[in-house]
């Protein structure tokens, strides 16, 4: 068993402290203020991350930081590049130094940020939001550089049947798992309103069909 430690949330905590509208306004009229606040948040997150990487059996660090809406990034790419990316580049550097994987979570339409994630040293992207992203396209374009995780819709965990979950999980494994680089999982989290029998169907199907070489009729 290994531990995945959570650290990050730099962008999200910054806008939560400022208020999202205030953040957007100050990115335009007072970027130094945004930079100072981001720096304070990031230093705290980075200190926590540096502490956990030395805990025995930690295998990965997972930054959970939503950066996009369903229609695209929350901020322009240059703002992300200036204020947020350098800190996550440091996360990636520390992970590589300590032989750890660097995982990243963001909902939303992430196409324009994916190259940036790769350059920051991110090894895996979660959840490849099923409400707005075609995961097979992500596999085609980034499958040799990013492990992709999740994509089983939360809505299906609530409204579907165990047969629906089993069928979709097999489809994801058949299309995405050959060659490696896919982890079965939900499209965001496992919410309290998910039907337990559907969640178990997803897990049990994954355990049954994810042995290599992948062979699913």
C-alpha positions, 0 to 999 in steps of 0.5 A, a space after each residue: 500500500 502507498 500514500 497519495 498526499 494532497 497539497 496544492 490548491 494555490 489558485 482556488 485558495 487565492 480566489 476564495 480568500 479574495 472572492 472570485 470577482 475581486 481576483 479577476 478585477 485585480 488581475 487587471 488593475 493590480 497584478 502585484 496584489 494578486 502576486 503577493 497573495 498567491 505567494 503567501 498561499 503557495 509558500 504555505 502549500 509548498 512547505 506542507 508538500 516538502 514535509 510530506 514527501 519524506 513520510 515513508 510510503 508516500 508515492 505521489 503528491 496530488 494537487 487539487 486545484 480547479 482551473 477551468 469552467 466547462 467552457 474553458 480556463 478561469 483565467 487567461 493562459 498568461 495569468 496562469 503562466 505568471 502567477 500559478 505555474 512557477 509554483 507547480 513547476 517547483 512541486 514537479 521538481 521536488 517530486 522528481 527529486 524524491 522519485 514521487 509521482 505528481 498528480 493534478 486534479 482540475 474539473 473543466 475544459 483543460 485543453 489549452 492548459 494541458 501542455 503547461 501541465 506537462 511542462 510543470 512535470 505533472 504525471 497524471 491528470 484527473 478527472 478528465 471531466 466527462 461533462 466537457 472533455 472527450 477522454 479518447 482525444 486526450 488519450 490520443 494527444 497526450 497519452 504518451 506524456 500524461 496518465 489519465 484518471 477518472 471520467 466515469 460520470 458522477 451522474 451515472 453513479 447516481 442515475 445509472 444501473 450496475 450494468 450501465 457502470 460495468 458497460 462504460 467501465 469496460 469501454 473506457 478500459 478497452 479504449 484507454 488502457 492498452 499500453 498503460 496510462 489509464 486509471 479507472 475512477 469517477 468523474 470528480 469524486 465519490 459523492 454521498 448521493 452515488 448509489 453504492 451498487 453502482 460504485 461497486 460495479 465500477 470497481 469490480 469491473 475494473 478489477 476484473 478487466 484491467 489485467 494486462 494484456 487488456 482483452 475486452 470483447 
